[in-house]
């Protein structure tokens, strides 16, 4: 039975180690007391050269915003390709902003991968202790034997350790309001951490849910 329990414990540990992927908000900054997205057209941009990742993250976030009745669109429908290596000057950036305004875009939600962090972790299973009781006799001063119980602690089974590596992705979501003046357009920054992602679809939907929860409070 102990062997079976040990095996089950290790299997559960392996499942937890290999399948757990989480998205959590680790920081927020707001330059506006109230972010009103109603009656505004929102464009979601994922800054990446990977077309699959860009499409997944943009469409999931747009769909989540639409669940709240917000007018949203993917940047992929306007810009078929984003080259993250190209550095734009101020005039080029302003030209793009003006072009988006002409297309009726009021809000930009820009997602960018800011950092990656690799780590390793060791988990331990098994290694329990058992207490054994046994009788002990000693002779009293009158020659009579007395019995009492003593105990010892023994290790019931060896410990099993699993060491695994993972990677954390730090994402930054920046929200701009193009209806405001130039020095007031930056209105919110949300920093999220994705721990050891396994499924793009699951992570993207979880990410979208947490971002919208921060925007719609």
C-alpha positions in Angstrom: 0.0 0.0 0.0 2.8 2.4 0.8 4.4 1.7 -2.5 1.1 2.4 -4.3 0.6 5.7 -2.4 4.2 6.7 -3.2 3.6 6.1 -6.9 0.3 8.0 -6.8 2.0 10.9 -5.0 4.8 11.1 -7.6 2.3 10.9 -10.5 0.2 13.7 -9.0 3.3 15.7 -8.5 4.4 15.2 -12.1 0.9 16.3 -13.4 1.1 19.4 -11.3 4.6 20.2 -12.4 4.0 19.7 -16.2 0.5 20.9 -16.7 0.2 24.0 -14.4 0.2 27.2 -16.4 -0.9 30.5 -14.9 -1.4 34.1 -15.8 -1.3 36.7 -13.1 -1.3 40.5 -12.9 1.9 41.6 -11.2 1.6 45.4 -11.6 -0.7 48.2 -12.8 -0.4 51.9 -13.4 -3.3 54.2 -14.2 -3.2 57.8 -15.4 -7.0 58.1 -15.4 -9.4 57.8 -12.5 -12.0 56.3 -14.8 -11.4 54.4 -18.0 -14.6 54.6 -20.1 -14.4 52.4 -23.1 -18.1 52.7 -24.0 -18.9 54.2 -27.4 -15.3 54.0 -28.4 -13.6 51.9 -31.1 -10.8 49.8 -29.7 -7.9 48.3 -31.7 -5.9 45.4 -30.1 -2.3 45.1 -31.2 0.1 42.3 -30.3 3.6 43.3 -31.0 5.3 40.1 -32.3 6.7 38.7 -35.5 4.9 35.4 -34.9 1.7 35.5 -37.0 0.1 32.6 -35.1 0.7 34.1 -31.6 -0.4 37.5 -32.8 -3.6 36.3 -34.3 -4.5 34.2 -31.2 -3.8 36.9 -28.7 -5.5 39.6 -30.7 -8.7 37.6 -31.5 -9.1 36.3 -28.0 -8.8 39.7 -26.4 -11.2 41.3 -29.0 -13.7 38.5 -28.3 -13.5 39.1 -24.6 -14.0 42.8 -25.0 -17.0 42.2 -27.3 -18.6 40.1 -24.5 -19.0 43.4 -22.7 -20.5 45.1 -25.7 -17.3 47.0 -26.6 -16.5 47.9 -30.2 -13.2 46.1 -30.8 -11.0 45.0 -33.7 -7.7 43.2 -34.4 -4.9 45.2 -35.8 -4.3 42.2 -38.1 -7.3 43.3 -40.1 -5.5 46.6 -40.9 -1.8 45.7 -40.7 -1.1 42.3 -42.1 2.5 42.3 -40.8 4.4 43.9 -37.9 8.2 44.1 -38.1 9.4 44.5 -34.5 12.9 45.2 -35.7 12.0 48.5 -37.5 12.5 51.6 -35.4 10.1 54.4 -36.3 10.9 58.1 -35.7 8.5 60.5 -34.2 7.0 61.7 -37.5 6.4 58.1 -38.6 4.7 57.2 -35.4 2.5 60.3 -35.6 1.6 59.4 -39.2 0.4 56.0 -38.0 -1.6 57.5 -35.2 -3.2 60.0 -37.5 -4.1 57.1 -39.9 -5.7 55.2 -37.1 -7.7 58.2 -36.1 -8.9 58.6 -39.6 -10.1 54.9 -39.5 -12.1 55.8 -36.4 -9.9 54.1 -33.8 -10.2 55.8 -30.4 -8.4 53.3 -28.1 -5.2 51.2 -28.7 -4.4 48.2 -26.5 -0.8 47.3 -27.2 0.6 43.9 -25.9 4.4 43.5 -25.8 6.7 40.8 -24.5 9.1 42.6 -22.2 11.2 39.8 -20.6 11.6 36.0 -20.2 13.0 34.3 -17.1 14.1 30.7 -16.9 14.0 28.9 -13.5 14.4 25.4 -12.0 12.5 23.9 -9.0 12.8 20.7 -7.0 9.8 19.0 -5.5 10.0 16.2 -2.9 7.5 13.3 -2.4 7.5 10.5 0.1 10.0 10.1 3.0 7.5 9.7 5.8 8.3 8.6 9.3 6.6 5.9 11.4 6.6 5.4 15.2 7.1 1.9 16.6 6.1 1.0 20.1 7.5 -2.1 21.9 7.5 -3.4 25.5 10.6 -3.1 27.6 11.3 -4.8 31.0 13.4 -3.8 33.9 14.0 -5.3 37.3 12.9 -3.4 40.3 14.8 -3.2 43.7 12.7 -6.1 45.1 13.5 -8.3 42.1 10.2 -7.9 40.4 10.2 -7.2 36.6 8.2 -4.2 35.4 7.1 -3.6 31.8 6.8 -0.3 30.1 6.6 0.8 26.4 9.3 2.5 24.5 9.2 3.9 21.0 11.5 4.6 18.1 11.0 6.7 14.9 12.0 5.1 11.7 11.8 6.3 8.1 9.0 4.4 6.4 10.0 5.0 2.8 12.7 6.9 0.8 12.2 10.4 -0.5 11.7 10.9 -4.2 12.7 14.2 -5.8 11.8 15.7 -9.2 13.7 18.7 -10.6 12.2 20.5 -13.5 12.8 23.7 -15.4 10.3 26.4 -16.5 10.1 29.8 -18.1 8.2 32.9 -17.1 7.0 35.4 -19.7 6.6 39.1 -18.6 4.1 40.9 -20.8 3.2 44.6 -20.8 -0.2 45.9 -21.9 -0.3 49.6 -22.6 -3.6 51.5 -23.3 -3.6 54.7 -25.3 -6.6 57.0 -25.8 -6.2 58.8 -29.1 -9.0 61.1 -28.4 -6.9 62.9 -25.8 -4.0 65.4 -26.3 -0.6 63.9 -27.1 0.8 64.2 -23.5 -2.4 62.6 -22.1 -2.9 59.6 -24.4 -1.0 57.1 -22.2 -3.7 56.1 -19.7 -2.9 52.7 -18.3 -0.1 50.1 -18.1 -0.8 46.5 -17.0 2.1 44.0 -16.4 1.3 40.3 -16.4 3.4 37.2 -15.8 2.8 33.9 -17.6 4.3 30.9 -15.8 5.5 27.9 -17.9 2.8 28.1 -20.6 1.9 24.8 -22.3 -1.1 25.7 -24.5 -1.3 28.8 -26.6 -5.1 28.8 -26.8 -5.6 28.3 -23.0 -3.0 30.9 -22.0 -4.3 33.4 -24.5 -7.9 33.2 -23.2 -6.7 33.4 -19.6 -4.6 36.4 -20.5 -7.5 38.1 -22.2 -9.8 37.5 -19.3 -7.4 39.0 -16.8 -6.6 42.1 -18.9 -10.3 42.8 -19.4 -11.0 42.3 -15.7 -8.4 45.1 -15.0 -10.0 47.4 -17.6 -13.6 46.8 -16.6 -13.7 47.3 -12.8 
